[in-house]
Amino acid sequence: MKPHQTLIFLFGVFFSIALIMLVFPADGIRISNDKKLEMPKLSQLFEESIRYANIDGIIGENVVDTSYLLDYDQIVYRNVFKNDSQNFKVVLEVVDTLSIEVGSISSIQRLQFPRDDKTVLDNFFSDLQNPKEKVLRIVHYGDSQLEGDRITSVIRQNLQKQFGGGGPGLLPALQPYNYGITIKQSNSGNWLRYNTMEHSNSVKGQRFGILAGFSRFAPIRGISNDSTSSNLTDTTVKSGYSGTITFSRSDMAYQNNNYYKQVRLFYGYNQSAVKVSLFANDQLIEDKILPANKQLMTAKWSVNSPEKLVFKFRGGDSPEIYAIGLDAEKGIAVDNVPQRGSAGFVFTTQNKELLKAMLTELDVRLLILEFGGNVTPYITDNYDYYGNMFGKQLAVIREIKPDISIIVIGPADMSRNQGGTYVSYPNIPNISATLRRAAFKYNAVYWDMYEAMGGKNSMPSWVYHDPPLAGKDFIHFTRLGSEIISKIFYNALIMEYNDYLKRKNK
């Protein structure tokens, strides 16, 4: 083929490809349920290439201890972070304050306060000064980013290591998600879990409680919604239903997680008496009879950090089991409450009297609400509707426990595929701003996770990091990524605690 013929042929090929790119559907052509044929648009060839965020300074050195992370996500994370002269350790030295270790002081995304009023968290920080007199409880609500106790477990470990405490906190009787990081859990019997996401309109009474769901080993039967009724007196245990819950240590758990001294069962609304037997390391601790009742009840036991804990239930009915608490006698307790697919509408979809009773009984001092990711795929110009709905959640909290401290965490960066390149959803800053406004309206603090991880187009940098810090869905952090973002948040929290101590010492 002569040179001019080759040139004509190449021009023909390029013209044909350009023509296909012009007419090819923007959403691609689906060829099977899980496969789609895509082609970049012609205009993309002339656009400036996408630049991913540089996260080296954010990750840095000493962000998280990775030495224990074994056999998770099929990767062994050892000695991940090397010494780097540009990433130095920063220690804030203030009287009675804590040290903060990060790659660079600029890598800490500060908490944002309504009206720049740093005293908003003073109630919590005052409790944090002396948590060894009682259990200081924090409840961390969120979407699927929290599943498996990711993110929460790091916050819990660092707080317990610094301020005392132990145990995994509150657990559901039936675990809806893999909880293998922190504790192993299994059930036998016909257990069912009812939650605010799926059953808020179908379960009479909407008594879901602090974990936004309850579990039963017997079918739901009609029962009065009168939560002020006195206890019934029936203590006769009848046969009919049974169920078992087994907790055992996880090899992947933080050390403090395995040490707990008190066990509490939060239950109610069983129409007949139930017998519950508690075994620690296969030794019977105690049998208890749970009388028929129409209100929140609590059963308590003392244990000594067993490797295995087993509850055996038997009776003619099942109580609504709202939570099982495994805590130290004093110090920090942090509970993990993930809700896959949730936008954060946790509190308006349940019985406020029961929720108030549990928040009061447990003396919860801080709520962390981490949401926004499930709104991101629905792009619109105005998210006032979401801010209004989220604000209603905060209003309920302020109504039932006015003195509680609240931190709202916005969504992480999320990417979508555009012509073979992953780019940030353009609406994330708008969603973040909406959540910030709602938080400030109800005197809550805001933390911007999107900016903390690097801002626009930072998620691909986490995904392509070696080892990966986020999954190939460009939405969820890996275990190691969860460790890092959690430590960055923890550092931001401790910076404000240091500032509180400075103000107090002045």
N, C-alpha and C positions, 0 to 999 in steps of 0.2 A: 504494500500500500504506500502510495506516494505521500510526502509530508502534508501537502494541502488536503489530501483525502483523509488523512488521520485527524487533521485539525477540524475538518468538517464533521467527521464522525464524533469527535469529542464534544463539539458544540451541540450536536444533535442529542447526545446522551445527556449533557447538562440541561439542555432545554426541556427534554422529556421529564427529567427529575424535578426541575423547577415547576413544570406544569402540574405534575402529580402533587407536589407540595402545596400548590395553590388551591387545589380542589379537594385535598385529603381532609376528612372530617377532623375538626379540632379535638374532639373527644376520642378519636381513634376508631378502629373497627374491632369489635369483640369477636374473637374466633372460637372461644369456649368460655365456660364459666369463670375460669381463673386466668385466662390469657387474652391479651388485647394487642392488636397491631397498631403502633403509633408512628408518627413521622413528624419531625419538627416543621414549623412553618417557615416559609421562605424568608419572612422578615427577620427571623432569628439569626440568619446567616450574617446579617449586617448590623446586628445589635452588639453592644459591648458585652463581652463574656461575663457571666455571673461570678462574682467574687464572694467566696465564703468567709465568714468571720474568723479572725485569728483568735483562738482561745488559749494559746500557750500561756499568756500571763494570767488567765483566769484559773487554769488548772494548776500550773506552777509546781512548787515543791511543798511537801508536807501538808497537802490539803487533806489527805486521808491516809490512814494506815491500811495498807492492802495486804499485809503479810498473812492474814488468816483466810483470805478469800480463796478457797479451793473448790474445784469441781462444780463451779457454777457457770452457767452459760457456756459450758464446754471449754472454758479457758482457765488456765491457772494464772492468777494475777499476783506475781511476786516481783518486788523491786521495780515497779513500773516507773516511778519518777526518779530521774537522775539529778545530780547536783547541777546547778546552772547559775553562773555568776549574775545573771540578770534577774533571777528569781530568788529573792532573799527573804529570810524570816523576819517578820515584824512582831515585836512584843510591845504591847501597850502597858506601861508601868504606872499604875496608880495605886494608892494605898488600898489594900484589901481587894484589889481587882484581879481579874483573870487574864492570862496571857492568850493572845490570839495568834495562831500560826497560819499564814497564807503565803501564796507565791508573791503577792505584791499587795500593798494596802489599797491600791486602786481597784483590785479585783473584788473587793467587798461591795456588794450592792446594798446600800443602807436601807434600813426600814424607813418608811415614810409616815409621818404623823399628821393627823388632822390639825389644821391651823398651826402646824409646826410646834405643837404642844407635846414636849417630851415627857410630860407627867402622865400621859394616858396609860402607860404601862406600869406606873409606880406601884399600884396595888399588887401586881404580880411580882415585880422586882422586890418589894418589901417581903413578900412570902418567901421568895427565893433566897433571901439572906439567911433564913433560919428554917430550912425545910426538914431538919432532923427531929423536930418535935412531933411531927405528924406526917401523913401522906399528903404531898402536894400534887394534885392531879391535873394533867393536861390531856385534852382530847383532840386528836388530829383527824379531821374529816377531809375527804377528798375523793377524786375519781379513780380511774384505773391506774394512775401513776403510783398509787399507794398499795396496790395489791401485793400480797405476799409480805407485807410489813416493810416494803421498800420505802425509803426516805424516812418514815417514822422511826424505824429501828435505830438509825444513826443519831437522830435527835435524842431519842430515849437514852442510848448508851452514853453519849457525851454529857447529858445532864446528870444521869445517875453517877457517872464516874466523877464528875466535878462536885455534885451537891449531895450525893448519897441516894440510896434507894435501890430497888431491884425488882425483878419480875417483869413479865410481858404485859401486865395490865389487864384490861378487860378483854374477854374473848367471847365470841358467840358460841352457843351450844352446838350449832352445826355450822362449820366453816364453809362459806360459799366459794372461797378462792384458795389457791395454794398458799399455805402459811408455813412452808417448810423452812424459811430462813430463821424464824424465831422459835417456833415450837411445832412439834408434830402433833397432829390431832386426827383421831378416827372415831367413827360412830358405828354402833350396831342398833338395829331396831328401825322402825318406820318413822324416821325423823323428817320433818318438813320445816323450812324456814320461810317466814313471811316478812316482807320488808316494805319500806316506804316507796321504793321505786315501782314495784309491781302490784302491791296489794293495798295501797292507800284508800282505794274506793271500794274494795271488796271485803275487807276485814272489819267486822263490827267493833266499834270502840277505838280503832286506830291506835292501839296501845303498843307502839313499837319501841319506845324507850331510847336510851342514850346511844345504843349501837344501831339505831334506825332499823331494827328488825328484831323479831323474837322467834324462838324455835319450840316445837312440840314433838313428842313421840306418840301422841294420840291425835285423832282428828279433832278439828275445832267443833265445839258444841255451843249452842246458844247460852250466853251468860250475860248477866246484867252489866250495863255500862256504868253503874253507880260506883265510882271509885272511892266514895266516902263511906261506903257501907262498912260495918264492923265485921270482924272475922266470923266465919261460920265455925261451928264447934265440932264438926264431923272429923274424927281422927281414926276411923275404921278404914284400914287399907284393904281394898278389894282387888282381886285379880282382874286382868283384862289387857293391860298394856305394860310394856317395859321398854327401856332404852338404856344404852351405855355410851358414855363419853370417855375417851382415853386421851390424855395429854402425856407426851414424853419429850425428852430433851432432843434438841436438834444440834447436829455437829456444826452447823453454820451460824449458830446464835452467838451473839456477844456474851461475854462472861457474866456481866451483871444480870442478864436476862434470866439466868438459871437459878438465881437466889431469891426465893420468896418464902415468907413465913405465914402469911394469912391467905385463906381461901374463902371467898364469899360467893354465894349463889343468890342472884337477884331474880325473883320469880313472882308470880301471882296468878289469880283468877283460875285456879283449879277447882272443879266442882265437887271433887271427892279427895280424900286424903291420899297422899303419895309417900311411899317410903324411899329414902335416898341413902345409899351406903357409900361412904368415901373410903377408898383404898389408896395408900401411899406405898409404893414399892411392894405391892401385893399384900400389904398388911392392913387389916381393917382399922381405920381411924375412929369412925363412929357411924352409927345408924341414926338417922333423924326421921321423924314423921312430919311431913309438911301438911298441916290441916287444910281443909277446904277453905277458900278465902275469896274475897272480892277486892283486893288491894295489893299494892307493892309489898313484898315480903323479902326478908334477907335471912339466909342461913349462913353460919360462920363456923370455920374450923381453923385450928392451928396446925401447921406442918413444919418440916425442916428441910426445905429445898429438895424434895424427892425427885428422882430421875423419871418416875412414872406416877401419874395420878389418874385414878379411875373413879368415875361416878356411875353408880348403878341405880336406876330408877324403876319402881314398880307401883302400879296403882290402877284404879278404875278410870282415871283421867290423867291428862298431862297438864302441868302448869304452863303458863306462858313463861319461858325462860328468856329473860332479857339480856343477861350477861353473867359470865363467870369471871371473878376477879382473882388474879394471882399476883399479889403485891408483897413488898417488904412491909414491915411494921411502921417504918418511917422513911422519909425521903421522897424522891421524885417517882411518879408513875405517869407513863405516857401511853395512851390508848390509840390503836390504829383502827380507823373506820373507813374502809374503802367502799365506794359505790360505783361500780362499773356503769358507764353511760350517764352518770349524773351531772347535772348542771349546777348542783348545790341546793336544790329545793328540799332540804332535809327536815326542816322544823315546822313548816306550815302544813305538812301532810301527816301530822300525827297528833295524838292526844297531849295537850300542853300540860295537863295536871300531872300525868305520869312522868313526862320529861322533866318537869320542875322538881318532882319528888326525887328523881334519880340524881339530877344535878346537885340538889341540896344534900341528899344522903351521902354522896361521894365527895362533896365539897370541891367541885371542879373550879379551878382558879384561872385557867386559860383555855380558850378554844382556838385552834388553828384551822382555818377553812381554806382549802386549796382546790379551786375550781376554775372553770373557764375553757378548758380544753375541748369539752364536748359541744361547745357553742361555735368553736372556730370554723368547722367545715361549712357552716351556714352563713354565707357572706351577705351582708347587707350594709347600708350606709349608716343606719342608726340602731344602736343597741340599748336604747332607753327602756325597752320592754324587759330586757334582761336585767338591767340595773334595778328596775322597779321590783321585779320578782326576787332578786337576790336581796334587795333592801328589806323586803318583808321577812326574810329569814332572820336578818339581824334584828329587826324590830321584835320578833318573838323572843329572841334571846334576851334582849334588853328588858322586855316585859317580865319574864319569869326569873331572871337573875341579873339585876341591874349592875351589880358590882363586878361582874366577871370581865376579864380582859380578853380581847379578841384580836387576832392577827389574820388578815386575809392575804392569801398567796395567789397571785394571778397565774395565768397559763404559761407553760413553757413554749419555746419556739416549736412550731410544727411546719413540716414541709409538704408541698404537693408537687407532683411531677408535671413539668411543663416542657414538652418536647424533648424528654430525656434528661432534663436538668431539674434537680430538686431545689425549689425556692420557697421562701417563707410565705405563709398565708398573709395577704396584705392587711387583714383586719385585726391581727393580734394586738397591735398598739391601741386600737379603738376599744377592743374588749377589755384590755388592761385598764384603760382610762375609765371605762364604765364601772368596773369593779372598785377602782380607787375612789370614785365619787360616792358610791354606795357605802363603802367602808367609812369614809370620812363623815358622812351624814350621820352615822350611828356610832361615832366616836371609836372606831376601830382603826388599827394600824394596818398599813399595806406594805407588802413586799413584792417586787416585780421580778418574777423568776425569768421572764423573757429577757430582760436586760441583764440579769445576773449571769445567764449562761452565754451572753455575747451579743444578744439582740438579733437583728435581721440576718438571715441566712447563717445562723450559728448551728442549727441542728445538724446539717450535713457534716460540719466539722466534728461534732460529737460522734456521729455515725461512722465516719471514716477514720476516726482516731485509732491508733494502734496501742493497746487493744480497744475495741469498740466501747464507747460510752453511751450509745443509744442504739436501738434496734433498727432493722431494715424497714420498719413501718414509718420511720422518720417522725415518730410520735413519742414513744416510750423510752425511758432511760434503761440501760442495762443495770445489772446489780452494781457494777463499779461506777457507772454514771450517777446512779441514785446516791451512792456513798458521797460522791464529790459535791453534787448540788445540795445535799443535806448539810454537809460540813460548811459550805458557803453560807447557807441560811443560819446555821448555828453560830458562825462567826459574827454575822450581822446582829444576831440577838444578843450575844455577849458584849459586843461593842456598845450597845445601848445600855446594857447592865452596868458596864464600866462607867458610862456617862452618868447613870443614876447614882452610883457610889460617889463619883466626883462631886455631884451636886449636893449630895447628903453630907459629905465630909466638909464641904465649904461652910 
